[in-house]
Amino acid sequence: MVEHKARVLVVDDEENQRRGLSSLISAWGYEVRQAENGAKALEVMDTWPAQLVVL
Protein backbone atom coordinates (compact mmCIF):
# COMPACT_ATOMS: atom_id res chain seq x y z
CA MET A 1 0.00 0.00 0.00
CA VAL A 2 1.41 3.39 -1.02
CA GLU A 3 0.89 6.25 1.42
CA HIS A 4 0.14 9.59 -0.24
CA LYS A 5 1.17 12.86 1.33
CA ALA A 6 -1.49 15.51 1.75
CA ARG A 7 -1.24 18.23 -0.90
CA VAL A 8 -0.96 21.91 -0.01
CA LEU A 9 -1.06 24.76 -2.52
CA VAL A 10 0.58 28.00 -1.36
CA VAL A 11 -0.64 31.12 -3.18
CA ASP A 12 1.08 34.47 -2.61
CA ASP A 13 2.25 37.24 -4.91
CA GLU A 14 5.39 37.80 -2.80
CA GLU A 15 7.95 35.23 -3.93
CA ASN A 16 9.94 35.22 -0.68
CA GLN A 17 6.79 34.65 1.39
CA ARG A 18 5.63 31.91 -0.94
CA ARG A 19 8.99 30.13 -0.89
CA GLY A 20 9.44 30.41 2.87
CA LEU A 21 5.99 29.10 3.69
CA SER A 22 6.30 26.32 1.12
CA SER A 23 9.62 25.25 2.61
CA LEU A 24 8.17 25.15 6.11
CA ILE A 25 5.10 23.17 5.09
CA SER A 26 7.23 20.77 3.06
CA ALA A 27 9.45 20.16 6.10
CA TRP A 28 6.32 19.07 7.97
CA GLY A 29 5.93 16.26 5.42
CA TYR A 30 3.36 17.69 3.02
CA GLU A 31 3.58 17.79 -0.77
CA VAL A 32 3.62 21.47 -1.74
CA ARG A 33 3.09 23.42 -4.94
CA GLN A 34 3.12 27.18 -5.40
CA ALA A 35 1.18 29.75 -7.38
CA GLU A 36 1.76 33.50 -7.65
CA ASN A 37 -1.88 34.51 -8.06
CA GLY A 38 -5.44 33.21 -8.19
CA ALA A 39 -5.41 32.50 -11.92
CA LYS A 40 -2.24 30.41 -11.61
CA ALA A 41 -3.70 28.63 -8.57
CA LEU A 42 -6.74 27.57 -10.60
CA GLU A 43 -4.44 26.24 -13.34
CA VAL A 44 -2.51 24.19 -10.77
CA MET A 45 -5.73 22.85 -9.25
CA ASP A 46 -6.86 21.58 -12.67
CA THR A 47 -4.07 19.01 -12.76
CA TRP A 48 -2.99 18.78 -9.11
CA PRO A 49 -5.97 18.97 -6.73
CA ALA A 50 -4.80 20.11 -3.28
CA GLN A 51 -6.49 19.25 -0.01
CA LEU A 52 -5.55 22.68 1.42
CA VAL A 53 -4.91 26.06 -0.16
CA VAL A 54 -3.01 28.67 1.86
CA LEU A 55 -3.57 32.23 0.67
Jmol script that loads the backbone (N, CA, C; Angstrom):
load data "model"
ATOM      1  N   MET A   1       0.842  -1.187   0.000  1.00  0.00           N
ATOM      2  CA  MET A   1       0.000   0.000   0.000  1.00  0.00           C
ATOM      3  C   MET A   1       0.889   1.253   0.000  1.00  0.00           C
ATOM      4  N   VAL A   2       0.630   2.174  -0.902  1.00  0.00           N
ATOM      5  CA  VAL A   2       1.409   3.395  -1.016  1.00  0.00           C
ATOM      6  C   VAL A   2       0.710   4.499  -0.240  1.00  0.00           C
ATOM      7  N   GLU A   3       1.449   5.143   0.647  1.00  0.00           N
ATOM      8  CA  GLU A   3       0.889   6.250   1.419  1.00  0.00           C
ATOM      9  C   GLU A   3       1.112   7.547   0.642  1.00  0.00           C
ATOM     10  N   HIS A   4       0.048   8.319   0.470  1.00  0.00           N
ATOM     11  CA  HIS A   4       0.144   9.586  -0.244  1.00  0.00           C
ATOM     12  C   HIS A   4       0.209  10.724   0.761  1.00  0.00           C
ATOM     13  N   LYS A   5       1.079  11.671   0.490  1.00  0.00           N
ATOM     14  CA  LYS A   5       1.167  12.856   1.329  1.00  0.00           C
ATOM     15  C   LYS A   5       0.012  13.790   0.991  1.00  0.00           C
ATOM     16  N   ALA A   6      -0.474  14.506   1.989  1.00  0.00           N
ATOM     17  CA  ALA A   6      -1.494  15.512   1.747  1.00  0.00           C
ATOM     18  C   ALA A   6      -0.883  16.630   0.895  1.00  0.00           C
ATOM     19  N   ARG A   7      -1.697  17.186   0.019  1.00  0.00           N
ATOM     20  CA  ARG A   7      -1.241  18.227  -0.903  1.00  0.00           C
ATOM     21  C   ARG A   7      -1.662  19.600  -0.411  1.00  0.00           C
ATOM     22  N   VAL A   8      -0.706  20.529  -0.441  1.00  0.00           N
ATOM     23  CA  VAL A   8      -0.957  21.906  -0.012  1.00  0.00           C
ATOM     24  C   VAL A   8      -0.504  22.838  -1.132  1.00  0.00           C
ATOM     25  N   LEU A   9      -1.385  23.743  -1.514  1.00  0.00           N
ATOM     26  CA  LEU A   9      -1.062  24.757  -2.516  1.00  0.00           C
ATOM     27  C   LEU A   9      -0.888  26.090  -1.804  1.00  0.00           C
ATOM     28  N   VAL A  10       0.279  26.699  -1.967  1.00  0.00           N
ATOM     29  CA  VAL A  10       0.575  27.996  -1.355  1.00  0.00           C
ATOM     30  C   VAL A  10       0.456  29.064  -2.440  1.00  0.00           C
ATOM     31  N   VAL A  11      -0.402  30.051  -2.199  1.00  0.00           N
ATOM     32  CA  VAL A  11      -0.642  31.122  -3.178  1.00  0.00           C
ATOM     33  C   VAL A  11      -0.284  32.452  -2.533  1.00  0.00           C
ATOM     34  N   ASP A  12       0.682  33.153  -3.115  1.00  0.00           N
ATOM     35  CA  ASP A  12       1.083  34.472  -2.611  1.00  0.00           C
ATOM     36  C   ASP A  12       1.826  35.197  -3.721  1.00  0.00           C
ATOM     37  N   ASP A  13       1.577  36.490  -3.856  1.00  0.00           N
ATOM     38  CA  ASP A  13       2.251  37.242  -4.907  1.00  0.00           C
ATOM     39  C   ASP A  13       3.676  37.626  -4.521  1.00  0.00           C
ATOM     40  N   GLU A  14       4.020  37.532  -3.255  1.00  0.00           N
ATOM     41  CA  GLU A  14       5.386  37.798  -2.796  1.00  0.00           C
ATOM     42  C   GLU A  14       6.200  36.506  -2.837  1.00  0.00           C
ATOM     43  N   GLU A  15       7.177  36.457  -3.721  1.00  0.00           N
ATOM     44  CA  GLU A  15       7.948  35.225  -3.927  1.00  0.00           C
ATOM     45  C   GLU A  15       8.633  34.734  -2.660  1.00  0.00           C
ATOM     46  N   ASN A  16       9.241  35.643  -1.894  1.00  0.00           N
ATOM     47  CA  ASN A  16       9.940  35.222  -0.677  1.00  0.00           C
ATOM     48  C   ASN A  16       8.976  34.617   0.338  1.00  0.00           C
ATOM     49  N   GLN A  17       7.802  35.191   0.479  1.00  0.00           N
ATOM     50  CA  GLN A  17       6.794  34.654   1.394  1.00  0.00           C
ATOM     51  C   GLN A  17       6.345  33.273   0.936  1.00  0.00           C
ATOM     52  N   ARG A  18       6.093  33.164  -0.356  1.00  0.00           N
ATOM     53  CA  ARG A  18       5.625  31.907  -0.941  1.00  0.00           C
ATOM     54  C   ARG A  18       6.666  30.805  -0.760  1.00  0.00           C
ATOM     55  N   ARG A  19       7.915  31.115  -1.032  1.00  0.00           N
ATOM     56  CA  ARG A  19       8.988  30.127  -0.893  1.00  0.00           C
ATOM     57  C   ARG A  19       9.199  29.718   0.558  1.00  0.00           C
ATOM     58  N   GLY A  20       9.219  30.700   1.452  1.00  0.00           N
ATOM     59  CA  GLY A  20       9.443  30.408   2.867  1.00  0.00           C
ATOM     60  C   GLY A  20       8.350  29.538   3.455  1.00  0.00           C
ATOM     61  N   LEU A  21       7.112  29.877   3.179  1.00  0.00           N
ATOM     62  CA  LEU A  21       5.989  29.095   3.692  1.00  0.00           C
ATOM     63  C   LEU A  21       5.971  27.704   3.073  1.00  0.00           C
ATOM     64  N   SER A  22       6.263  27.618   1.800  1.00  0.00           N
ATOM     65  CA  SER A  22       6.304  26.318   1.124  1.00  0.00           C
ATOM     66  C   SER A  22       7.382  25.422   1.730  1.00  0.00           C
ATOM     67  N   SER A  23       8.529  26.005   2.018  1.00  0.00           N
ATOM     68  CA  SER A  23       9.624  25.252   2.612  1.00  0.00           C
ATOM     69  C   SER A  23       9.235  24.722   3.996  1.00  0.00           C
ATOM     70  N   LEU A  24       8.611  25.556   4.779  1.00  0.00           N
ATOM     71  CA  LEU A  24       8.175  25.150   6.114  1.00  0.00           C
ATOM     72  C   LEU A  24       7.150  24.025   6.045  1.00  0.00           C
ATOM     73  N   ILE A  25       6.143  24.179   5.209  1.00  0.00           N
ATOM     74  CA  ILE A  25       5.096  23.165   5.089  1.00  0.00           C
ATOM     75  C   ILE A  25       5.663  21.863   4.544  1.00  0.00           C
ATOM     76  N   SER A  26       6.580  21.958   3.609  1.00  0.00           N
ATOM     77  CA  SER A  26       7.234  20.772   3.062  1.00  0.00           C
ATOM     78  C   SER A  26       8.029  20.030   4.137  1.00  0.00           C
ATOM     79  N   ALA A  27       8.685  20.769   5.013  1.00  0.00           N
ATOM     80  CA  ALA A  27       9.454  20.161   6.101  1.00  0.00           C
ATOM     81  C   ALA A  27       8.545  19.402   7.059  1.00  0.00           C
ATOM     82  N   TRP A  28       7.287  19.769   7.127  1.00  0.00           N
ATOM     83  CA  TRP A  28       6.315  19.068   7.970  1.00  0.00           C
ATOM     84  C   TRP A  28       5.830  17.777   7.320  1.00  0.00           C
ATOM     85  N   GLY A  29       6.261  17.511   6.081  1.00  0.00           N
ATOM     86  CA  GLY A  29       5.928  16.256   5.425  1.00  0.00           C
ATOM     87  C   GLY A  29       4.828  16.332   4.384  1.00  0.00           C
ATOM     88  N   TYR A  30       4.401  17.525   4.024  1.00  0.00           N
ATOM     89  CA  TYR A  30       3.356  17.690   3.024  1.00  0.00           C
ATOM     90  C   TYR A  30       3.963  17.875   1.643  1.00  0.00           C
ATOM     91  N   GLU A  31       3.201  17.510   0.621  1.00  0.00           N
ATOM     92  CA  GLU A  31       3.581  17.786  -0.765  1.00  0.00           C
ATOM     93  C   GLU A  31       3.079  19.186  -1.090  1.00  0.00           C
ATOM     94  N   VAL A  32       3.959  20.051  -1.565  1.00  0.00           N
ATOM     95  CA  VAL A  32       3.617  21.471  -1.736  1.00  0.00           C
ATOM     96  C   VAL A  32       3.854  21.917  -3.167  1.00  0.00           C
ATOM     97  N   ARG A  33       2.923  22.704  -3.669  1.00  0.00           N
ATOM     98  CA  ARG A  33       3.090  23.424  -4.935  1.00  0.00           C
ATOM     99  C   ARG A  33       2.825  24.895  -4.651  1.00  0.00           C
ATOM    100  N   GLN A  34       3.260  25.738  -5.575  1.00  0.00           N
ATOM    101  CA  GLN A  34       3.124  27.182  -5.398  1.00  0.00           C
ATOM    102  C   GLN A  34       2.431  27.820  -6.596  1.00  0.00           C
ATOM    103  N   ALA A  35       1.767  28.935  -6.320  1.00  0.00           N
ATOM    104  CA  ALA A  35       1.179  29.753  -7.380  1.00  0.00           C
ATOM    105  C   ALA A  35       1.309  31.211  -6.966  1.00  0.00           C
ATOM    106  N   GLU A  36       1.535  32.080  -7.954  1.00  0.00           N
ATOM    107  CA  GLU A  36       1.757  33.495  -7.653  1.00  0.00           C
ATOM    108  C   GLU A  36       0.492  34.334  -7.620  1.00  0.00           C
ATOM    109  N   ASN A  37      -0.621  33.769  -8.094  1.00  0.00           N
ATOM    110  CA  ASN A  37      -1.883  34.509  -8.057  1.00  0.00           C
ATOM    111  C   ASN A  37      -3.049  33.531  -8.209  1.00  0.00           C
ATOM    112  N   GLY A  38      -4.255  34.057  -8.119  1.00  0.00           N
ATOM    113  CA  GLY A  38      -5.439  33.208  -8.188  1.00  0.00           C
ATOM    114  C   GLY A  38      -5.596  32.472  -9.507  1.00  0.00           C
ATOM    115  N   ALA A  39      -5.292  33.141 -10.600  1.00  0.00           N
ATOM    116  CA  ALA A  39      -5.409  32.499 -11.916  1.00  0.00           C
ATOM    117  C   ALA A  39      -4.454  31.309 -12.026  1.00  0.00           C
ATOM    118  N   LYS A  40      -3.226  31.504 -11.578  1.00  0.00           N
ATOM    119  CA  LYS A  40      -2.244  30.408 -11.612  1.00  0.00           C
ATOM    120  C   LYS A  40      -2.663  29.285 -10.662  1.00  0.00           C
ATOM    121  N   ALA A  41      -3.240  29.642  -9.530  1.00  0.00           N
ATOM    122  CA  ALA A  41      -3.702  28.630  -8.569  1.00  0.00           C
ATOM    123  C   ALA A  41      -4.786  27.750  -9.197  1.00  0.00           C
ATOM    124  N   LEU A  42      -5.693  28.345  -9.935  1.00  0.00           N
ATOM    125  CA  LEU A  42      -6.741  27.570 -10.600  1.00  0.00           C
ATOM    126  C   LEU A  42      -6.141  26.636 -11.646  1.00  0.00           C
ATOM    127  N   GLU A  43      -5.118  27.096 -12.355  1.00  0.00           N
ATOM    128  CA  GLU A  43      -4.441  26.239 -13.336  1.00  0.00           C
ATOM    129  C   GLU A  43      -3.796  25.037 -12.647  1.00  0.00           C
ATOM    130  N   VAL A  44      -3.143  25.282 -11.515  1.00  0.00           N
ATOM    131  CA  VAL A  44      -2.509  24.189 -10.767  1.00  0.00           C
ATOM    132  C   VAL A  44      -3.566  23.201 -10.306  1.00  0.00           C
ATOM    133  N   MET A  45      -4.676  23.708  -9.793  1.00  0.00           N
ATOM    134  CA  MET A  45      -5.728  22.846  -9.250  1.00  0.00           C
ATOM    135  C   MET A  45      -6.380  21.978 -10.327  1.00  0.00           C
ATOM    136  N   ASP A  46      -6.305  22.389 -11.581  1.00  0.00           N
ATOM    137  CA  ASP A  46      -6.860  21.581 -12.674  1.00  0.00           C
ATOM    138  C   ASP A  46      -6.150  20.236 -12.800  1.00  0.00           C
ATOM    139  N   THR A  47      -4.849  20.238 -12.575  1.00  0.00           N
ATOM    140  CA  THR A  47      -4.070  19.010 -12.759  1.00  0.00           C
ATOM    141  C   THR A  47      -3.511  18.439 -11.468  1.00  0.00           C
ATOM    142  N   TRP A  48      -3.582  19.190 -10.385  1.00  0.00           N
ATOM    143  CA  TRP A  48      -2.992  18.784  -9.111  1.00  0.00           C
ATOM    144  C   TRP A  48      -3.909  19.250  -7.977  1.00  0.00           C
ATOM    145  N   PRO A  49      -5.011  18.529  -7.743  1.00  0.00           N
ATOM    146  CA  PRO A  49      -5.966  18.971  -6.727  1.00  0.00           C
ATOM    147  C   PRO A  49      -5.371  18.895  -5.311  1.00  0.00           C
ATOM    148  N   ALA A  50      -5.341  20.021  -4.643  1.00  0.00           N
ATOM    149  CA  ALA A  50      -4.796  20.111  -3.284  1.00  0.00           C
ATOM    150  C   ALA A  50      -5.911  19.924  -2.260  1.00  0.00           C
ATOM    151  N   GLN A  51      -5.541  19.388  -1.106  1.00  0.00           N
ATOM    152  CA  GLN A  51      -6.491  19.255  -0.013  1.00  0.00           C
ATOM    153  C   GLN A  51      -6.590  20.567   0.783  1.00  0.00           C
ATOM    154  N   LEU A  52      -5.569  21.406   0.685  1.00  0.00           N
ATOM    155  CA  LEU A  52      -5.550  22.676   1.417  1.00  0.00           C
ATOM    156  C   LEU A  52      -4.900  23.736   0.542  1.00  0.00           C
ATOM    157  N   VAL A  53      -5.494  24.927   0.540  1.00  0.00           N
ATOM    158  CA  VAL A  53      -4.908  26.065  -0.163  1.00  0.00           C
ATOM    159  C   VAL A  53      -4.647  27.154   0.872  1.00  0.00           C
ATOM    160  N   VAL A  54      -3.394  27.612   0.951  1.00  0.00           N
ATOM    161  CA  VAL A  54      -3.010  28.668   1.864  1.00  0.00           C
ATOM    162  C   VAL A  54      -2.842  29.936   1.042  1.00  0.00           C
ATOM    163  N   LEU A  55      -3.601  30.969   1.412  1.00  0.00           N
ATOM    164  CA  LEU A  55      -3.566  32.231   0.669  1.00  0.00           C
ATOM    165  C   LEU A  55      -2.925  33.323   1.519  1.00  0.00           C
TER     166      LEU A  55
END
end "model"
wireframe off; spacefill off
backbone 0.3
color backbone group
